[in-house]
Amino acid sequence: MKIRILSLVLCILVSSTLAQDKPEAKIGDPAGKLEGLQWIKGGPVELKKDKVFVVEFWATWCPPCRTSIPHLTEVQKKFKESGVTVIGISNETADKVKPFVEEKGDEMAYVVAIDPEKKTTPKYMQAYKQGGIPTAFIVDKQGNIAWVGHPMADLDAVLAQVVEGTFDVQEYAKKKALEREKYEKSVKAFKEYFEAIGQDDGAEKAVKLARQLIVNGSDQMLNTFAWRILTEVEGDKQDLATALKAAAKANKLTEGKNAAVLDTFGLALFKNGKIARAIKVQTQAVKLVKNNEQMHKEMAERLAEFKKARTKQTAKKKTEKKDEIKEKAPEK
């Protein structure tokens, strides 16, 4: 479990320090050329006008990236006839990516490449100050960046508009600028929170940072924040109430439709003693998991753990009730 949370944190923060001194590119700017890539599956691909491309950055070690793979495959199938090409680019070596892609087979039915010379990645991830993976970019028919975001977000809806030529890039750019401001605040609060709880006099600061993060954090950030508190922080440093607030907010933002977020919310409820509701939430999480056997197994095991705890809780209450009745019964 510790490996999972560390991977999730890395997925969000992995590239946050790589582009501090470089000017930020803007939505609507020309897309960077695909250079120095080694093609693992399909390709080579050259960005051309009158065609639409989804350029996604990922890694084999990143759980959210692996979760996104079936979805990207569906996107490629859905928009293939519209001239859309999906490309997944990793910064890992061929000996790691190639066996992974081969094992996935048709589940990963889109173009895959690696960037050994780091000639392409900086033009996207660092240029647009993207602090985590997976991150996808839509390149429109004019060869410009029209959209940047998580591939499991509103990629499909935006892509349909881009293909039809009805997507308002300028309006989206304004929205993205506001999101970027909130994101930077939440990343800062995320880092400083876990530094603060490690300090003897950091409790008050940690409370303020948690409030700030819950206000500004995205669903992904809040989900990771809550999960790390629940699984990494121990003893009196573990603020279960804060974890529950963060998980509840993440679930609200995703409208109760994200399995990973529901999984975190379920664990937060459970650790806060709300077992019945935890079971209900976790049951929904298990139902929503598709095309990911490992995730389904983990979530199902947690659900079984919750149900086992409920059984023990019920048995304990019955025993206490019997003892209470015996104590009140008159002596013969």
Summary of the structure (lengths in Angstrom):
residues: 332
radius of gyration: 23.0
end to end distance: 55.9
largest distance: 94.9
contacts: 1064
relative contact order: 0.10
helix: 60%
strand: 10%
